[in-house]
Amino acid sequence: MPIFLILISHLASVTAQEVEDESEFDYRRGSEKGPGKWGELKKEWAACKNGGMQSPIDLSNRRVKIIPKLGMLKNSYQPGNATLKNRGHDISLQWEMGKAGSIYLNGSEYLLQQCHWHSPSEHTINGRRYDMELHMVHMSQDTSVKHKIAVVGLLYKIGPPDAFLSKLMGHVTPMSDEKEGKNMGMINPQEIKLGGKKYYRYMGSLTVPPCTEGVVWTLNKKLSTVSREQVNLLREAVHDYAEENARPVQALNSREIHFYDPNPED
């Protein structure tokens, strides 16, 4: 098999790890398909119940270790053809694999696949939950890399509208039977303003079934802003059960939370 086809096959298998059939689970408290039951719905979702490295978590100051050698988060994002999809449980912007650039972690490249939004935020900081959270999902094509998925997260509080979301808002439509989504043409992920240089890093999981573990999480310390109208539009577009599509905080267990601060003395 040609190397190109092997690569595409590998990336497709990784991509499939995040469930897109939103009818199989929901976010309702006490629901038979809610977060407390995800690990019982399918045997391949067992990690949602039994996993020891689940996400999201609370990023508590007392648990954080400052690690200067982590270094700045480097990316090489570029404009790529993108499709806006309403997946029922969230709104997702998906790029053609490998066409929108990448980030670099520990010397390895992770290609940007898609981004999506959760409201309220899934991660908390010192117990505080924010108004919204963005996840930028990346995949590694390097067969020597143990952890294939890397997610960059950004938390938002209510304030001025988010400029990147403003470009999409006119195209966010309520859930329908149309699964293909809307082609948005060339969109540059560089326009997602990740803010400051400080960030949290820990090992976790996908926050939707099958809750696959071994995900490298990087969460920006600096908050972005989003308008109440933008949050409401994202909530109204998805199914009723996903208007608040945040998985509850999971146990940290024995994991460490690392923190990068280029100027720790400031």
N, C-alpha and C positions, 0 to 999 in steps of 0.2 A: 504494500500500500504506500502511495506517495506520502512524503513527510507532511505536506500541506493537509491531506485528508486525515492523517493521523491526528494532527493538531486540532482540526475542526471537530473530529469525533471526540477527542479528549475534552475540549471546551464545552461541547454540547452536554456531555455526561455531567460535568461540574455544574453547568447552568441548571440542569434538570433537578438539582438537589433542592432548589427552592420551589415549593409547591405553588403553582399558579391557579389551580382549580379551587377557587375560594369557596365553593359549595361544600367542600369537605371539612371545613372548620369555621369557627366564628370567634368573636371576642366577648360575647355576652357572659356576664357573671352568673354562675350557676347553670349555664347551658350544658346540655349533653355533648356539645361540640366546642365548648369554651376552653380557654387556656388550661384550666385545671384538669381537663379530660384529654387534651391533645395526645398525650403519651399512651392512651388506651385505645385510640381510634384505629390505629394500624400498627402492626408489629414493627414496621420500618420507622415509625415515629416514636419508638420507645425512649429515645434520648430526651424527648420533651419531659419525661417523667423521671427517668433514671440517671440522666447525664449529670456529671459533676462539674462541668464547665459551661453552664448555660448563660445565655444573655437574654435581656439586659441585666445590669447590676447597678448598685448605688456606688457612685464614685466619691467615697468618703475621704476627707483629708487625712484622717487618722490611719488609713490603710495604704496611703500612697507612698511610694519610694521615688525620690528624685534621681533620675538616671541621665546625667549630662551626655553620655556617649550615644544616646539614641539618635541625636542629630536632627536637623530640620527634615520635615516631610517633603520629599522631592517628587515633582510630577512633570510629565511632558504631555499634558493635555493639548488637543487640537480639535478643530471643527470636524464633526462627523455626522453622517446622515442618521437622524433619530426619529423614533416613533413614540408617540404619546399613547399610553394604554390605560384604560380603566380596568383594573384587575378585580374589581368588586370589593376587595379588602384594602386596596390602596390605589393611588395614582402613580404610575411608573413611566419614566422616560428611558427608552432603551436604544442604545447605539449598536450599530453593526460591530461585531466583535473585532477588536484590534484596530478599529478605524478612528477612535476618538482619543487615543493616547493612553497613558498609564501612570502608575506611581511606582516608586522603588523602595523596597523594604529589605534590609539586610543584604543588599547587593543583588536582589532578584526583582524582576519586572512583573507587575501585575496589571493586566489589561482591563480598562474600564468596560463594564458590561451595561450597567443600568443604574439609575438612581430612583428612589421613591421616598414618600413622606409618611410619617406617623404623627398622629395628633391625639392626645398630648404626647410629650416626649416619652420614649421608652426608658432611656437611662435617666437617672436622677443624680444630682450633685448634692452631697450632704443631706440627702432625704428630700430635696426639692425637685418636683417635677415641673418641666417647662411646657410651653404652649405647643411646640412642634419639634420634630426631629427629622433630619434628612439623612438617608443612608446612600452612599456611593459604593456600589458593589464591584469589586475587581477580582479577576481570576488569573492565576499563574499558569503558563504553558510549560514551565520548566519541570521536567520529570524528576529532577533531584530535589525539588522543594517539597517539604513535608506538608506544610499548610498551604492549601491551594486557593483559599478564599481570603481576601482582605477587604474590610469595610471601613470607609472613612465616614465618621458621623459628625453632624453639626446640629447644635441645639439653638432654638429660637425663642425669643420672648416677644410679647405683643409690643409693637412700635411702628415705625415707618414701614411701608410695604417692601417686600424683598424684590429686588430688580429682576432677578432671574425668573422667579415665579410669575412676575407681572407679564413677561413675554408669553407665558403658557396659559394664563388664566382664561383668555378668550376661547381656548380650544378644549378646556376641561369640560366634558359633558357627562350627564348622569349615566349610570350603568345601563347598557343595552345588550342585545344579543350579538352585537358586532364585536368580534374578538380581535380583529386585525389591528385595531387602533388607527390613529391618524398620523400620517407622515408629516413631520415637521421640517423636513429639509435639513440643511446643515446647521447644527447647533454646537457651540463651543462650550464644553464643560468648564473651561477656564473662567467663564463668566460667573460660575458659582463661587462667591467670595467666601473663602474659608477663614478669613480673619487673621488673628494673631498667630504667632509661631509656637505657642505653648499647646501641648496636647497630652492626653492620657493614652496609655497603651496597655492592653491586656489580652489574654487568650479567652475566647468565648465561643459562641455558636450563632447560627442563624436564629432570628427571633420569630420565625414562622416555621410550621412543620416542614421538613422532618427534624428541625432543631439541630442540624448537623454541627458537630463540634470541630474544633481545630481552626476556627475563624480568628484571624488577627484583627483586632479592633483598634482603631485610632480615632479618638474623639477630641475635637477642638475644644480648648478651654474657653476661648472667647465666644460669647453669645452673638448670634445674628438677630435681626428683627424681622417680624412678619406682621402684616396687618390682620386685624380681626376678620375683615372681609375675605382675605385670602384663606385663612384657616377655615372659615365657614364654607367657602366654596368647595374646598377639598373634601370636607366632611359631607356636604350635601350630595356630592357626585357619586360617592360609593354607596354600597348597601347599608341599610339602617344599622345593622349589627356592627358595622365597621366605622361608624362616625367617630368612635373613640377606639382606634385600632392600635393600642399600645399593650403589649404583653406585660404582665406584672413583673416586678423586679425579682431576680433569682438569687439564690444563695451564692456567696462568693466562694465558700469552702476554703481550700488551701491556696487559692490563687493569689498572685501579687498584682497590684496595679502600679504600673510605672508612669512617671510623669516627666516630660521634657520641658525644661525652662532654660532658654539660652542665657538668661541673666538672673540666676538664682539669688544674687545679693540685692537685687532691686526691691 
